[in-house]
Amino acid sequence: MTPRSWLYVPGDRPDRIGKALASGADAVILDLEDAVAPGAKRDARRTVLETLAAGHAAYVRINAPGTPDGADDLALLATAPAAPAGVRVPKCEHPDDLRRAADALGVPVFPVLESALGVENALLLATAHPLVAGISLGEADLAADLRVAGGDALAWPRSRVVVAARAAGLPSPPQSVWTAVRDLEGLRADTLAGRRAGFFGRSVIHPAQLPAVHEACVPDPDEVAWARGLMDRLADRGGVEGDGAAWIDSSGRFVDKAVVERAAWLLDAAASAESAARPVKEGQK
């Protein structure tokens, strides 16, 4: 299942880590980078190792490759008795840096593009190593590097990372964090807009943001009904290739292979959302 939510939690805060792991987030990221002060990096690495050793499935965001802290993170995780589920690699710009991280750790790696050069190299990074499992943007750093205010000024980089991810055969990228923690309606609306633009799910920085993100990742019921009806009719026809042609459906819509692929994706997304939500519902009974 492609995660709907990626919850960041400071690696030096065991109290918050416990809450994050119990929050219902699809993926928890133990942060060794921005959320940890320089003087607390060593304590954060120790806490992250203890969390992983306790059997918790979690991801880790290391410090940028090429920095002393990044090198220390890689060296420690490479010899850890318990491996993370994957590693987010921030400020990625060069495929060689990403390859070194992947080779050192042997776990899925997720480059985060946070500079103009990173965006320009999006496809190179997405295809840099077989262990690259997804790419995403770090929009705050990217906006600073581009000297823009964010928002619509990042429309092109967003499209670029969506295209690069799909060209590389990777999942649709998650959106960057929504920093207005209390603005849950804004978060929901922005996540819906992101889904329409080719993103799926997003990074979050507080458990209160999870319900809005999860809700926004559920496909529209009308779309799901359309997709289910289309696939049922397709089965009756023996598939699009059954007679070697596309057709016009009962609503007057042209249907071909691309339309069928979208319908299949919608049904998969709906099934994933239902599967992810089921344990939460049962736990609330």
C-alpha positions as CSV (number, residue, x, y, z in Angstrom):
1,M,0.0,0.0,0.0
2,T,1.3,3.5,-0.9
3,P,1.4,5.5,2.3
4,R,-1.1,8.3,2.6
5,S,0.8,10.0,5.4
6,W,4.4,10.3,6.4
7,L,4.6,11.7,9.9
8,Y,7.9,13.3,10.9
9,V,9.0,13.1,14.5
10,P,12.2,14.4,16.1
11,G,14.7,11.6,16.6
12,D,15.8,13.0,20.0
13,R,12.3,12.9,21.5
14,P,11.4,9.4,22.7
15,D,8.2,10.6,24.2
16,R,7.0,12.0,20.8
17,I,8.2,8.9,19.0
18,G,6.0,6.7,21.0
19,K,3.0,8.9,20.3
20,A,3.9,9.0,16.6
21,L,4.1,5.2,16.3
22,A,0.6,4.9,17.9
23,S,-0.9,7.8,15.9
24,G,-2.3,5.9,13.0
25,A,0.1,7.4,10.5
26,D,0.8,5.1,7.6
27,A,4.6,5.8,7.9
28,V,6.6,7.3,10.7
29,I,9.8,9.1,9.9
30,L,12.4,9.4,12.7
31,D,14.1,12.6,11.9
32,L,17.8,13.1,12.3
33,E,17.9,16.3,10.2
34,D,16.0,19.6,10.6
35,A,14.0,18.6,13.7
36,V,17.1,18.0,15.7
37,A,19.5,20.7,17.0
38,P,23.2,20.3,16.1
39,G,24.1,19.5,19.7
40,A,21.5,16.8,20.0
41,K,22.4,14.7,16.9
42,R,24.3,12.1,18.9
43,D,21.4,11.6,21.3
44,A,19.0,11.4,18.4
45,R,21.0,8.7,16.7
46,R,21.0,6.6,19.9
47,T,17.3,7.0,20.3
48,V,16.6,6.1,16.7
49,L,18.7,2.9,17.0
50,E,16.9,2.0,20.2
51,T,13.5,2.5,18.5
52,L,14.5,0.3,15.6
53,A,16.0,-2.3,17.9
54,A,12.7,-2.5,19.7
55,G,11.1,-3.8,16.5
56,H,9.3,-0.7,15.4
57,A,8.9,-0.4,11.6
58,A,9.9,3.2,10.9
59,Y,11.7,5.3,8.3
60,V,14.6,7.6,9.0
61,R,15.5,10.9,7.5
62,I,19.3,11.3,7.6
63,N,21.2,14.4,7.3
64,A,22.3,15.5,3.8
65,P,24.9,13.3,2.1
66,G,28.2,14.9,1.9
67,T,27.9,16.6,5.3
68,P,29.7,15.2,8.4
69,D,26.4,14.5,10.1
70,G,25.1,12.7,7.0
71,A,28.3,10.6,7.0
72,D,27.8,9.7,10.7
73,D,24.2,8.8,10.1
74,L,25.1,6.4,7.2
75,A,27.9,4.8,9.2
76,L,25.7,4.2,12.2
77,L,22.7,2.9,10.3
78,A,24.9,0.6,8.1
79,T,26.1,-1.3,11.2
80,A,22.8,-1.1,13.2
81,P,21.4,-4.5,14.3
82,A,17.9,-3.5,13.0
83,A,17.4,-1.7,9.7
84,P,14.9,1.1,9.1
85,A,12.0,0.4,6.7
86,G,13.6,3.0,4.4
87,V,15.6,6.2,4.5
88,R,14.7,9.7,3.3
89,V,17.7,11.4,1.9
90,P,17.4,15.2,2.0
91,K,18.8,17.9,-0.3
92,C,19.5,15.4,-3.0
93,E,21.2,16.8,-6.1
94,H,23.7,14.2,-7.4
95,P,22.9,10.6,-8.3
96,D,26.3,9.5,-6.9
97,D,25.4,10.7,-3.4
98,L,22.2,8.8,-3.5
99,R,23.8,5.6,-4.8
100,R,26.3,5.7,-2.0
101,A,23.5,5.9,0.5
102,A,21.6,3.1,-1.1
103,D,24.7,0.9,-1.3
104,A,25.7,1.6,2.3
105,L,22.3,0.8,3.8
106,G,20.6,-1.7,1.4
107,V,17.1,-0.4,2.2
108,P,14.7,1.6,0.1
109,V,15.8,5.2,-0.3
110,F,13.6,8.3,-0.9
111,P,15.4,11.3,-2.3
112,V,14.0,14.7,-1.3
113,L,14.6,17.4,-3.9
114,E,15.1,20.8,-2.2
115,S,17.1,22.9,-4.7
116,A,17.0,24.0,-8.2
117,L,19.7,21.5,-9.2
118,G,17.8,18.7,-7.4
119,V,14.7,19.5,-9.5
120,E,16.7,19.7,-12.7
121,N,18.1,16.2,-11.9
122,A,14.8,14.7,-10.8
123,L,14.7,11.9,-13.3
124,L,18.4,11.1,-12.8
125,L,17.8,10.8,-9.1
126,A,14.6,8.8,-9.6
127,T,16.5,6.2,-11.6
128,A,19.8,6.4,-9.8
129,H,19.6,3.0,-8.1
130,P,17.2,0.0,-7.9
131,L,16.5,0.9,-4.3
132,V,15.0,4.3,-5.0
133,A,11.4,3.8,-4.0
134,G,10.0,7.3,-4.3
135,I,10.9,10.9,-4.7
136,S,9.4,14.1,-3.3
137,L,10.0,17.8,-2.9
138,G,11.1,19.8,0.2
139,E,9.3,22.9,-0.7
140,A,10.5,25.3,2.1
141,D,14.1,24.8,1.1
142,L,13.3,24.8,-2.6
143,A,11.4,28.1,-2.3
144,A,14.4,29.7,-0.6
145,D,16.8,28.4,-3.2
146,L,14.6,29.7,-6.0
147,R,14.0,33.0,-4.2
148,V,10.2,32.6,-4.5
149,A,7.4,32.8,-2.0
150,G,6.1,29.3,-2.7
151,G,2.5,28.7,-3.7
152,D,1.9,28.9,-7.5
153,A,5.6,29.8,-8.0
154,L,6.3,26.1,-7.3
155,A,3.8,24.8,-9.9
156,W,6.5,23.8,-12.3
157,P,8.8,21.9,-9.8
158,R,5.7,20.1,-8.6
159,S,4.8,19.0,-12.1
160,R,8.4,18.1,-12.7
161,V,8.6,15.7,-9.7
162,V,5.3,14.1,-10.6
163,V,6.4,13.4,-14.2
164,A,9.9,12.2,-13.1
165,A,8.3,9.8,-10.5
166,R,6.0,8.3,-13.0
167,A,8.6,8.2,-15.8
168,A,10.8,6.1,-13.5
169,G,7.9,3.8,-12.6
170,L,7.7,5.1,-9.0
171,P,4.6,5.8,-7.0
172,S,3.0,9.2,-7.3
173,P,5.0,11.5,-5.0
174,P,3.7,12.7,-1.6
175,Q,3.2,16.4,-1.1
176,S,5.5,18.4,1.1
177,V,4.5,19.4,4.6
178,W,1.6,21.8,5.4
179,T,3.2,24.1,8.0
180,A,0.0,25.8,9.2
181,V,-0.7,23.0,11.7
182,R,-4.1,24.3,13.0
183,D,-5.5,25.0,9.5
184,L,-6.9,21.6,8.8
185,E,-9.4,22.8,6.3
186,G,-6.6,24.4,4.3
187,L,-4.6,21.2,4.6
188,R,-7.6,19.1,3.3
189,A,-8.2,21.4,0.4
190,D,-4.5,21.6,-0.6
191,T,-4.2,17.8,-0.4
192,L,-7.2,17.3,-2.6
193,A,-5.7,19.8,-5.1
194,G,-2.4,17.9,-4.9
195,R,-4.1,14.6,-5.7
196,R,-5.7,16.2,-8.8
197,A,-2.2,17.3,-9.8
198,G,-0.7,13.9,-9.5
199,F,0.5,13.6,-5.9
200,F,-0.7,11.0,-3.4
201,G,-0.6,11.6,0.3
202,R,1.8,14.0,2.0
203,S,4.4,14.5,4.7
204,V,2.9,15.8,8.0
205,I,4.4,17.3,11.2
206,H,1.7,16.7,13.7
207,P,-0.7,13.8,14.4
208,A,-3.7,16.2,14.2
209,Q,-3.1,16.5,10.5
210,L,-3.6,12.8,9.8
211,P,-7.4,12.7,9.5
212,A,-7.5,15.5,7.0
213,V,-4.8,14.0,4.8
214,H,-6.3,10.5,5.0
215,E,-9.7,11.8,4.1
216,A,-8.3,13.7,1.1
217,C,-6.7,10.6,-0.2
218,V,-10.0,8.7,-0.6
219,P,-11.1,8.8,-4.3
220,D,-14.4,10.6,-5.0
221,P,-17.3,8.1,-4.6
222,D,-18.7,9.1,-8.0
223,E,-15.4,8.5,-9.6
224,V,-15.1,5.1,-7.9
225,A,-18.7,4.2,-9.1
226,W,-17.8,5.2,-12.6
227,A,-14.6,3.1,-12.5
228,R,-16.4,0.1,-11.1
229,G,-19.1,0.3,-13.8
230,L,-16.5,0.7,-16.5
231,M,-14.5,-2.4,-15.3
232,D,-17.7,-4.4,-15.1
233,R,-18.6,-3.5,-18.7
234,L,-15.1,-4.2,-19.8
235,A,-15.3,-7.7,-18.3
236,D,-18.5,-8.2,-20.3
237,R,-16.7,-7.1,-23.5
238,G,-13.7,-9.4,-22.8
239,G,-11.4,-6.4,-22.4
240,V,-10.5,-3.4,-24.6
241,E,-8.4,-5.6,-26.7
242,G,-11.2,-8.2,-27.1
243,D,-12.2,-6.7,-30.4
244,G,-9.1,-4.6,-31.0
245,A,-10.8,-1.3,-30.6
246,A,-11.9,1.4,-28.1
247,W,-15.6,2.3,-27.8
248,I,-18.1,4.9,-26.6
249,D,-19.7,4.0,-23.3
250,S,-23.4,4.6,-22.4
251,S,-22.7,8.1,-21.1
252,G,-21.0,9.1,-24.4
253,R,-17.5,8.9,-23.1
254,F,-14.7,7.6,-25.2
255,V,-12.9,4.6,-23.6
256,D,-9.5,3.3,-24.5
257,K,-6.6,1.7,-22.8
258,A,-5.6,4.9,-21.0
259,V,-9.1,5.4,-19.6
260,V,-9.2,1.8,-18.4
261,E,-5.8,2.2,-16.7
262,R,-7.2,5.3,-14.8
263,A,-10.2,3.3,-13.7
264,A,-8.1,0.5,-12.4
265,W,-5.9,3.0,-10.5
266,L,-9.0,4.5,-8.9
267,L,-10.3,1.2,-7.7
268,D,-6.8,0.3,-6.3
269,A,-6.7,3.6,-4.5
270,A,-10.2,3.1,-3.1
271,A,-9.3,-0.4,-1.9
272,S,-6.1,0.8,-0.3
273,A,-7.9,3.6,1.5
274,E,-10.6,1.1,2.8
275,S,-7.9,-1.4,3.9
276,A,-5.9,1.3,5.7
277,A,-9.0,2.7,7.5
278,R,-10.4,-0.6,8.7
279,P,-8.1,-1.2,11.7
280,V,-8.8,2.4,12.9
281,K,-12.6,1.8,12.7
282,E,-12.3,-1.5,14.5
283,G,-10.2,0.1,17.2
284,Q,-12.8,2.7,17.8
285,K,-15.6,0.2,18.5
